[in-house]
Amino acid sequence: MERFTISLEDKLAQDFDHWIAERGYSNRSEAVRDLLRAELGRNLLAKEESLHCVACLSYVYNHHERELTERLAEIQHAHHDLTISAMHAHLDHDHCLETVILRGPTVGVQKLADTITAERGVHHGKLNLISVELHAPHSHGKSRGKKAKASAEAPHFHVKPSH
């Protein structure tokens, strides 16, 4: 790990310390690391240099809206290669909150999110993208037991955040 020093105006340092305390960080270093990771990840995504991502798409919709529930399910099924999981919560008698975990090529994930949030009746759509590096499929070779051995020998991907 590399160390570096920064200088801050007194007011900025006080505000930063207050921000750190509000979020429960134990020290400035971890807070700075998280801020840098977030900004560098946003920069990669803005430049469209991040080829792969993991993402969380959240949105609210009225389940009484004509055929909307079916359309949303059809969209997710049509993109099953990008959709890892979905969680559905009833907010009141009319509205539902859905959170969908996505993984795949950044362009495809963004297009899927745009398609869902553009559906008539979908509100408050928010996509949180995290840039990742995709590693080649490989096996680990070491295992204990028949099921573990079969799992270890199957090719798979490791997804590592870019920063």
Contacts in CASP RR format, 6 or more apart in sequence:
PFRMAT RR
TARGET T0000
AUTHOR 0000-0000-0000
METHOD contacts of the structure
MODEL  1
MERFTISLEDKLAQDFDHWIAERGYSNRSEAVRDLLRAELGRNLLAKEES
LHCVACLSYVYNHHERELTERLAEIQHAHHDLTISAMHAHLDHDHCLETV
ILRGPTVGVQKLADTITAERGVHHGKLNLISVELHAPHSHGKSRGKKAKA
SAEAPHFHVKPSH
8 16 0 8 1.000
16 28 0 8 1.000
16 31 0 8 1.000
17 28 0 8 1.000
19 31 0 8 1.000
20 27 0 8 1.000
20 28 0 8 1.000
20 31 0 8 1.000
23 31 0 8 1.000
25 31 0 8 1.000
25 34 0 8 1.000
36 163 0 8 1.000
37 161 0 8 1.000
37 163 0 8 1.000
40 162 0 8 1.000
40 163 0 8 1.000
41 50 0 8 1.000
41 130 0 8 1.000
41 131 0 8 1.000
41 162 0 8 1.000
41 163 0 8 1.000
44 50 0 8 1.000
44 131 0 8 1.000
44 162 0 8 1.000
45 53 0 8 1.000
45 106 0 8 1.000
45 129 0 8 1.000
45 131 0 8 1.000
48 106 0 8 1.000
48 107 0 8 1.000
50 106 0 8 1.000
50 129 0 8 1.000
50 131 0 8 1.000
50 132 0 8 1.000
50 162 0 8 1.000
51 105 0 8 1.000
51 106 0 8 1.000
51 134 0 8 1.000
52 103 0 8 1.000
52 104 0 8 1.000
52 105 0 8 1.000
52 106 0 8 1.000
52 131 0 8 1.000
52 132 0 8 1.000
52 133 0 8 1.000
52 134 0 8 1.000
52 159 0 8 1.000
53 102 0 8 1.000
53 103 0 8 1.000
53 104 0 8 1.000
53 105 0 8 1.000
53 106 0 8 1.000
53 109 0 8 1.000
53 129 0 8 1.000
53 130 0 8 1.000
53 131 0 8 1.000
53 132 0 8 1.000
54 101 0 8 1.000
54 102 0 8 1.000
54 103 0 8 1.000
54 104 0 8 1.000
54 129 0 8 1.000
54 130 0 8 1.000
54 132 0 8 1.000
54 159 0 8 1.000
55 101 0 8 1.000
55 102 0 8 1.000
55 103 0 8 1.000
55 109 0 8 1.000
55 113 0 8 1.000
55 127 0 8 1.000
55 128 0 8 1.000
55 129 0 8 1.000
55 130 0 8 1.000
56 99 0 8 1.000
56 100 0 8 1.000
56 101 0 8 1.000
56 102 0 8 1.000
56 127 0 8 1.000
56 128 0 8 1.000
57 99 0 8 1.000
57 100 0 8 1.000
57 102 0 8 1.000
57 112 0 8 1.000
57 113 0 8 1.000
57 116 0 8 1.000
57 117 0 8 1.000
57 125 0 8 1.000
57 126 0 8 1.000
57 127 0 8 1.000
57 128 0 8 1.000
58 97 0 8 1.000
58 98 0 8 1.000
58 99 0 8 1.000
58 100 0 8 1.000
58 124 0 8 1.000
58 125 0 8 1.000
58 126 0 8 1.000
59 97 0 8 1.000
59 98 0 8 1.000
59 116 0 8 1.000
59 117 0 8 1.000
59 122 0 8 1.000
59 123 0 8 1.000
59 124 0 8 1.000
59 125 0 8 1.000
59 126 0 8 1.000
60 91 0 8 1.000
60 95 0 8 1.000
60 96 0 8 1.000
60 97 0 8 1.000
60 98 0 8 1.000
60 122 0 8 1.000
60 123 0 8 1.000
60 124 0 8 1.000
60 125 0 8 1.000
61 68 0 8 1.000
61 69 0 8 1.000
61 72 0 8 1.000
61 95 0 8 1.000
61 96 0 8 1.000
61 98 0 8 1.000
61 119 0 8 1.000
61 121 0 8 1.000
61 122 0 8 1.000
61 123 0 8 1.000
62 68 0 8 1.000
62 94 0 8 1.000
62 95 0 8 1.000
62 96 0 8 1.000
62 121 0 8 1.000
63 69 0 8 1.000
63 94 0 8 1.000
63 95 0 8 1.000
63 96 0 8 1.000
64 94 0 8 1.000
65 120 0 8 1.000
65 121 0 8 1.000
68 119 0 8 1.000
68 120 0 8 1.000
68 121 0 8 1.000
68 122 0 8 1.000
71 119 0 8 1.000
72 98 0 8 1.000
72 116 0 8 1.000
72 119 0 8 1.000
72 122 0 8 1.000
75 112 0 8 1.000
75 115 0 8 1.000
75 116 0 8 1.000
75 119 0 8 1.000
76 83 0 8 1.000
76 86 0 8 1.000
76 100 0 8 1.000
76 116 0 8 1.000
79 112 0 8 1.000
81 104 0 8 1.000
82 102 0 8 1.000
82 103 0 8 1.000
82 104 0 8 1.000
82 108 0 8 1.000
82 109 0 8 1.000
82 112 0 8 1.000
83 100 0 8 1.000
83 101 0 8 1.000
83 102 0 8 1.000
83 112 0 8 1.000
84 101 0 8 1.000
84 102 0 8 1.000
84 103 0 8 1.000
85 100 0 8 1.000
85 101 0 8 1.000
86 98 0 8 1.000
86 99 0 8 1.000
86 100 0 8 1.000
86 101 0 8 1.000
87 98 0 8 1.000
87 99 0 8 1.000
87 100 0 8 1.000
88 96 0 8 1.000
88 97 0 8 1.000
88 98 0 8 1.000
89 96 0 8 1.000
89 97 0 8 1.000
89 98 0 8 1.000
89 99 0 8 1.000
90 96 0 8 1.000
91 97 0 8 1.000
100 116 0 8 1.000
102 109 0 8 1.000
102 112 0 8 1.000
102 113 0 8 1.000
103 109 0 8 1.000
103 159 0 8 1.000
106 129 0 8 1.000
106 131 0 8 1.000
109 127 0 8 1.000
109 129 0 8 1.000
110 127 0 8 1.000
110 129 0 8 1.000
113 127 0 8 1.000
116 122 0 8 1.000
117 125 0 8 1.000
117 127 0 8 1.000
130 161 0 8 1.000
131 161 0 8 1.000
131 162 0 8 1.000
131 163 0 8 1.000
132 159 0 8 1.000
132 160 0 8 1.000
132 161 0 8 1.000
132 162 0 8 1.000
133 159 0 8 1.000
133 160 0 8 1.000
133 161 0 8 1.000
133 162 0 8 1.000
134 157 0 8 1.000
134 159 0 8 1.000
135 157 0 8 1.000
135 158 0 8 1.000
135 159 0 8 1.000
135 160 0 8 1.000
136 157 0 8 1.000
137 155 0 8 1.000
137 156 0 8 1.000
137 157 0 8 1.000
138 155 0 8 1.000
138 156 0 8 1.000
139 152 0 8 1.000
139 153 0 8 1.000
139 154 0 8 1.000
139 155 0 8 1.000
139 156 0 8 1.000
140 152 0 8 1.000
141 152 0 8 1.000
141 153 0 8 1.000
142 152 0 8 1.000
143 149 0 8 1.000
143 150 0 8 1.000
143 151 0 8 1.000
143 152 0 8 1.000
143 153 0 8 1.000
END
